[in-house]
């Protein structure tokens, strides 16, 4: 498994943007819970990503 070292970004002024992001619990297409998504979160906003079983992760 490739391990990517985190990078500290510091503060931000307006928004956080994710572009073409994928996430999987296991290797291969069957494990993807997010696949090639784009997401913009404006400063001081809260969002939730919720799956079809109504289990979510708060960002």
Secondary structure, 3 states (H helix, E strand, C coil): CCCCCCCCCCCCCCEEEEEEEEEECCCCHHHEEEEEEEEEEECCCCCEEECCCCCEEEC
